[in-house]
């Protein structure tokens, strides 16, 4: 399995919370949001079909 590069991930991270402890650690972020029943910012745009986006 490839190593998670937190600093590299932070460059492209679309999270709006700059102080989140999971920022840049995608595996922890996705697990957190899955448990909370929500989607992280990076997955929200692909979760809604383009024709339904306003």
Buried (B, 14 or more C-beta within 10 A) or exposed (E): EEEEEBEEBEEEBEBEEEEBEBBBBBEBBBEBBEEEEEBBBBEEEEEEEEEEEE
